[in-house]
C-alpha cells in the first residue's frame, strides 16, 4: 500500500474506533470484540507506516 492509502485507511479506522468507543460508553455496543479488532488494525497500520518511513530513511 502507498503511504496515502495507509493514511486514508488509518483515518477511517480511527473514526470507526471512536464510534465504537462512543457506543461502548453509551452501553449500545453489540460486539465488544470488534473494539479489540479495530484497535489491533490501527496498530498494524501504524507499524506499516513506521516500516515505510524507516525504509525511506535507510535508502536515502
trRosetta pair geometry for C-beta under 8 A, 3 or more apart (Angstrom, degrees):
i j d omega theta_ij theta_ji phi_ij phi_ji
1 5 4.4 -122 -173 88 100 126
1 6 5.1 123 117 -57 124 85
1 9 7.4 -25 -174 0 157 141
1 48 7.0 37 54 156 115 146
2 5 4.7 95 54 7 78 102
2 6 7.0 -141 94 -5 41 87
3 6 5.5 -54 -146 37 33 114
3 7 6.3 34 155 -20 66 105
3 49 7.0 87 -133 -127 82 82
3 52 5.8 175 -82 136 95 156
4 7 5.8 -54 -148 36 31 110
4 8 6.4 31 153 -19 64 107
5 8 5.6 -55 -147 37 32 112
5 9 6.2 31 155 -17 66 107
6 9 5.8 -57 -147 39 29 110
6 10 6.1 32 153 -22 65 108
6 45 5.8 156 -166 -164 88 93
6 48 5.8 -148 -126 102 135 119
6 49 5.4 164 142 -76 143 91
6 52 7.3 -164 6 -1 163 152
7 10 5.5 -53 -145 36 31 114
7 11 6.4 35 154 -22 64 103
7 49 7.6 90 -69 -102 70 128
8 11 5.8 -50 -150 32 30 112
8 12 6.6 27 153 -14 63 105
9 12 5.8 -56 -149 38 32 110
9 13 6.1 30 154 -19 66 110
9 45 5.9 -159 103 -118 110 138
10 13 5.7 -57 -143 39 30 111
10 14 6.2 34 156 -22 65 105
10 42 6.9 87 -141 -136 78 72
10 45 4.7 176 -84 136 91 145
10 46 7.2 100 -119 -64 128 68
10 49 7.3 5 -55 -43 147 137
11 14 5.8 -53 -148 34 28 112
11 15 6.6 29 153 -19 62 104
12 15 5.7 -55 -153 34 32 112
12 16 6.5 31 151 -17 65 105
13 16 5.6 -51 -148 36 35 112
13 17 6.2 38 151 -21 66 105
13 38 6.2 172 -168 -164 88 89
13 41 5.4 -141 -143 112 138 115
13 42 5.3 178 129 -80 128 78
13 45 6.5 164 31 -2 155 152
14 17 5.5 -52 -146 36 32 114
14 18 6.4 36 153 -22 64 103
14 42 6.7 92 -76 -112 68 122
15 18 5.7 -52 -150 34 31 113
15 19 6.5 29 153 -17 64 105
16 19 5.7 -56 -150 38 32 110
16 20 6.3 32 153 -19 66 106
16 38 5.5 -141 109 -135 111 140
17 20 5.7 -54 -148 36 31 111
17 21 6.4 31 153 -19 64 105
17 35 7.5 93 -140 -144 71 66
17 38 4.7 180 -85 135 83 128
17 39 6.5 106 -125 -75 123 62
17 42 6.3 3 -51 -47 150 136
18 21 5.8 -56 -150 36 30 111
18 22 6.4 32 151 -21 64 106
19 22 5.5 -52 -148 34 33 114
19 23 6.4 34 153 -18 65 104
20 23 5.6 -52 -148 36 33 112
20 24 6.3 37 151 -23 65 104
20 29 6.4 67 -167 -118 72 117
20 34 6.2 -146 -124 107 139 103
20 35 4.9 175 147 -95 134 81
20 38 6.1 155 10 31 155 154
21 24 5.5 -51 -148 34 33 115
21 25 6.5 31 154 -19 65 104
21 35 7.2 107 -72 -130 62 115
22 25 5.9 -55 -149 35 30 108
22 26 6.5 17 155 -7 64 111
23 26 5.9 -66 -148 46 31 104
23 28 4.6 -94 -161 79 82 92
23 29 4.3 117 120 -73 103 76
23 30 8.0 -49 158 -2 137 66
24 27 7.7 39 -179 -71 30 26
24 28 7.9 -97 -60 52 20 60
24 29 4.3 11 -83 -28 63 143
24 32 7.2 88 -109 -114 110 83
24 35 6.5 39 -59 -81 138 146
29 32 5.8 82 127 -80 124 66
29 34 7.8 -153 -169 52 103 109
29 35 7.0 5 -161 -44 146 120
31 34 4.2 70 104 -14 110 111
31 35 7.9 174 109 -11 70 75
32 35 5.7 -38 -170 17 52 116
32 36 7.6 48 142 -11 69 98
33 36 5.6 -50 -160 35 49 112
33 37 6.4 51 144 -22 72 104
34 37 5.4 -52 -147 37 38 116
34 38 6.2 36 156 -19 69 105
35 38 6.1 -56 -147 36 27 107
35 39 6.5 28 153 -19 62 108
36 39 5.7 -55 -148 36 31 112
36 40 6.4 29 155 -16 65 106
37 40 5.9 -59 -152 38 29 109
37 41 6.3 32 150 -23 65 107
38 41 5.4 -50 -147 33 35 116
38 42 6.6 41 152 -22 65 99
39 42 5.8 -49 -154 30 33 113
39 43 6.7 33 148 -17 62 104
40 43 5.5 -53 -152 36 37 114
40 44 6.4 41 150 -22 67 102
41 44 5.6 -49 -149 32 34 114
41 45 6.5 32 153 -17 64 104
42 45 5.9 -57 -151 37 31 109
42 46 6.3 29 153 -17 66 108
43 46 5.7 -56 -146 39 31 111
43 47 6.3 35 154 -22 65 106
44 47 5.7 -55 -151 34 30 113
44 48 6.6 30 152 -18 64 104
45 48 5.7 -53 -151 35 34 111
45 49 6.5 35 151 -19 65 104
46 49 5.6 -51 -148 35 34 113
46 50 6.4 36 153 -20 65 104
47 50 5.7 -54 -149 35 32 112
47 51 6.4 33 152 -20 64 105
48 51 5.6 -53 -148 35 33 113
48 52 6.4 34 153 -19 65 104
49 52 5.7 -53 -150 35 32 111
49 53 6.4 32 152 -18 65 106
50 53 5.7 -54 -147 37 32 112
50 54 6.2 31 154 -18 66 107
51 54 5.7 -54 -144 38 30 110
51 55 6.1 31 156 -21 65 108
52 55 5.7 -55 -145 37 28 112
52 56 6.4 31 154 -21 63 105
53 56 5.8 -54 -150 34 30 112
53 57 6.5 23 155 -15 64 107
54 57 5.9 -58 -147 38 31 107
54 58 6.3 28 155 -18 65 109
55 58 5.9 -57 -146 37 29 110
55 59 6.4 21 159 -14 64 111
56 59 6.1 -64 -147 39 28 104
56 60 6.4 23 158 -21 65 111
57 60 6.0 -56 -144 33 31 110
